[in-house]
Amino acid sequence: MRRLISFTGLLVWTLAGCAGSPDGGTAYNFFLTEDVNLMMKGPQQDTPAEEHLATGTRVRILNGGGASTLVETVDRKQGWVPSSALKMQEDSIPGTGPTGSFGSHSGW
């Protein structure tokens, strides 16, 4: 019985941490559909990229809509990536079904 109470307490504490985040734990609802360079100095920087992000990396959109989009990774790295490499997670918008890439989404 004591183990069950301890486990329940741990579970509630863990879930409370997610619920207490400013975005409710859903801000990182886009992912990369290909390996990309993360351009931290701007979308058209002349220097080599500082970071490389792998296919499937979860990100959130900070600013964008054109050819490049400013994103932030789960580990708080920020930079510009090609908009065509972004796709919204299908489960992040209930009842909407499959979604297209960020760059082709109408209404942005």
VOPAGU-2260 file (C-alpha; in pm, 1 decimal, decimal comma):
REM VOPAGU-2260
SITE   aa  ch    i         X         Y         Z
SITE  MET   A    0       0,0       0,0       0,0
SITE  ARG   A    1     283,2     237,9      87,6
SITE  ARG   A    2     443,8     173,6    -252,9
SITE  LEU   A    3     119,5     259,9    -429,1
SITE  ILE   A    4      93,1     588,9    -240,7
SITE  SER   A    5     456,8     673,2    -318,2
SITE  PHE   A    6     409,4     589,1    -685,7
SITE  THR   A    7      88,5     794,8    -701,9
SITE  GLY   A    8     262,4    1090,1    -537,8
SITE  LEU   A    9     550,4    1069,9    -783,5
SITE  LEU   A   10     310,9    1049,7   -1078,3
SITE  VAL   A   11     110,7    1352,9    -959,5
SITE  TRP   A   12     430,4    1552,3    -901,5
SITE  THR   A   13     558,8    1464,3   -1250,3
SITE  LEU   A   14     232,7    1555,0   -1421,9
SITE  ALA   A   15     204,9    1878,4   -1225,4
SITE  GLY   A   16     541,6    1982,6   -1369,2
SITE  CYS   A   17     405,7    1944,2   -1722,5
SITE  ALA   A   18      83,1    2125,9   -1643,8
SITE  GLY   A   19     273,5    2409,5   -1482,5
SITE  SER   A   20     479,8    2489,5   -1790,1
SITE  PRO   A   21     374,0    2812,3   -1965,7
SITE  ASP   A   22     273,8    2626,7   -2282,3
SITE  GLY   A   23     104,5    2330,0   -2112,1
SITE  GLY   A   24     375,3    2104,7   -2255,3
SITE  THR   A   25     262,2    2148,0   -2617,1
SITE  ALA   A   26     479,2    2430,2   -2753,1
SITE  TYR   A   27     720,5    2197,7   -2931,4
SITE  ASN   A   28     456,2    2068,8   -3172,6
SITE  PHE   A   29     659,0    2081,1   -3494,8
SITE  PHE   A   30     933,9    1844,9   -3606,3
SITE  LEU   A   31    1197,9    1842,4   -3879,6
SITE  THR   A   32    1133,4    1624,5   -4183,5
SITE  GLU   A   33    1500,9    1626,4   -4287,4
SITE  ASP   A   34    1848,2    1699,1   -4149,8
SITE  VAL   A   35    1907,8    2076,5   -4152,5
SITE  ASN   A   36    2158,9    2339,1   -4051,8
SITE  LEU   A   37    2055,2    2563,0   -3762,2
SITE  MET   A   38    2156,7    2915,0   -3864,8
SITE  MET   A   39    2185,4    3107,7   -3537,3
SITE  LYS   A   40    2297,1    3441,3   -3684,7
SITE  GLY   A   41    2015,4    3471,4   -3936,2
SITE  PRO   A   42    1851,9    3289,8   -4225,1
SITE  GLN   A   43    2108,0    3410,7   -4478,9
SITE  GLN   A   44    2426,5    3417,4   -4272,4
SITE  ASP   A   45    2757,1    3401,8   -4459,2
SITE  THR   A   46    2936,2    3184,4   -4201,7
SITE  PRO   A   47    2892,2    2807,6   -4166,7
SITE  ALA   A   48    2604,9    2685,1   -3950,9
SITE  GLU   A   49    2679,1    2652,4   -3581,3
SITE  GLU   A   50    2456,0    2348,7   -3530,0
SITE  HIS   A   51    2307,2    2063,9   -3728,7
SITE  LEU   A   52    1965,3    1924,2   -3641,6
SITE  ALA   A   53    1858,3    1570,9   -3725,2
SITE  THR   A   54    1535,8    1455,4   -3885,0
SITE  GLY   A   55    1264,8    1425,1   -3620,3
SITE  THR   A   56    1400,2    1700,0   -3392,2
SITE  ARG   A   57    1109,1    1865,6   -3208,7
SITE  VAL   A   58    1092,7    2244,0   -3229,8
SITE  ARG   A   59     856,6    2528,9   -3162,6
SITE  ILE   A   60     797,2    2819,3   -3398,4
SITE  LEU   A   61     917,5    3159,0   -3278,1
SITE  ASN   A   62     883,0    3358,0   -3600,8
SITE  GLY   A   63     845,5    3270,8   -3964,0
SITE  GLY   A   64     628,3    3202,5   -4259,8
SITE  GLY   A   65     869,3    3279,2   -4542,5
SITE  ALA   A   66    1148,1    3060,0   -4680,3
SITE  SER   A   67    1307,6    3039,2   -4332,3
SITE  THR   A   68    1153,6    3004,4   -3988,3
SITE  LEU   A   69    1299,9    3094,8   -3649,9
SITE  VAL   A   70    1265,0    2793,6   -3419,6
SITE  GLU   A   71    1367,2    2678,7   -3075,0
SITE  THR   A   72    1463,7    2320,7   -2992,9
SITE  VAL   A   73    1361,0    2142,0   -2673,9
SITE  ASP   A   74    1710,4    2208,0   -2536,4
SITE  ARG   A   75    1660,5    2584,3   -2599,9
SITE  LYS   A   76    1881,1    2628,1   -2907,3
SITE  GLN   A   77    1740,8    2898,5   -3133,9
SITE  GLY   A   78    1806,0    2957,0   -3501,1
SITE  TRP   A   79    1666,0    2963,3   -3852,1
SITE  VAL   A   80    1574,4    2653,1   -4053,7
SITE  PRO   A   81    1411,5    2609,6   -4396,5
SITE  SER   A   82    1033,4    2634,8   -4358,9
SITE  SER   A   83     992,9    2344,6   -4600,4
SITE  ALA   A   84    1163,5    2113,2   -4345,4
SITE  LEU   A   85     896,2    2172,6   -4077,8
SITE  LYS   A   86     586,4    1965,1   -4018,9
SITE  MET   A   87     328,4    1989,7   -3742,0
SITE  GLN   A   88     274,6    1682,0   -3528,8
SITE  GLU   A   89     -59,0    1535,0   -3628,9
SITE  ASP   A   90    -166,6    1478,6   -3269,8
SITE  SER   A   91    -110,8    1842,9   -3171,0
SITE  ILE   A   92    -441,0    1956,6   -3327,0
SITE  PRO   A   93    -718,2    1714,3   -3228,6
SITE  GLY   A   94    -961,0    1625,5   -3504,5
SITE  THR   A   95    -772,6    1792,1   -3788,1
SITE  GLY   A   96    -614,5    1481,1   -3941,6
SITE  PRO   A   97    -285,4    1489,9   -4131,2
SITE  THR   A   98    -121,1    1827,3   -4181,3
SITE  GLY   A   99     114,1    1954,1   -4447,0
SITE  SER   A  100     452,0    2118,8   -4414,0
SITE  PHE   A  101     479,5    2452,7   -4237,0
SITE  GLY   A  102     576,1    2640,2   -4552,1
SITE  SER   A  103     268,3    2524,1   -4744,5
SITE  HIS   A  104      12,2    2565,5   -4464,4
SITE  SER   A  105    -252,9    2815,9   -4565,2
SITE  GLY   A  106    -347,2    3074,5   -4307,9
SITE  TRP   A  107       0,6    3139,9   -4168,7
